[in-house]
Amino acid sequence: MNSAGIFADAFERIHEAVHAAVEDLPPEDLNARLDDGANSISWLVWHLTRVQDDHIADAADTEQLWFAEDWASRFELPLEKGSTGYGHSSAQVGSVKVGSADLLLGYFDAVHEQTLAFVRGLDGRSLDRVVDDAWSPPVTLGVRLVSVISDDLQHAGQAAFVRGALERRHQVPDVATPVRA
């Protein structure tokens, strides 16, 4: 397997994890926070998608789908239009609410497809290209992609954890049948 195949496989794993965390959930579960300071599934998936969209568009020298396909208007969030969630306060996290899993997955899937198209065209030499010289050492494309994959998998795992906690809350507790002595 070449480097393009490795990156495509990693992003496919993110895709699977995000869908497993989001599919078939009603808005009240997507937007639920386990406590006042916790991240919701909506915020986690929106954030990981925004960062991926931002970073891949920058590396590919294309426009972010958030703007190009007007996802910003579809989400109707009370945030700055270019916000990615980085550095959000608890109040800002709480303001990220979606009306459906379809909206959240629609944006994620569009970014996922754009990401796959980009990484499938990469060769090993392209991974050494510097994409951000604001850091010391400067960030190469390979390092940036690994960073996005790492962050996305962590956030997808957090979303899966939240889903599991919410599902346990919804379960009817087992009631033991009283035994007569």
Secondary structure, DSSP 4 states (H G I P E B T S, - for coil): --HHHHHHHHHHHHHHHHHHHHTT--HHHHT--SSTTSPPHHHHHHHHHHHHHHHHHHHHT---HHHHT-HHHHHT-SS-TT--STT--HHHHHH---S-HHHHHHHHHHHHHHHHHHHHT--GGGGGSEEETTSSSPEEHHHHHHHHHHHHHHHHHHHHHHHHHHHHHHSPPP-PPP---
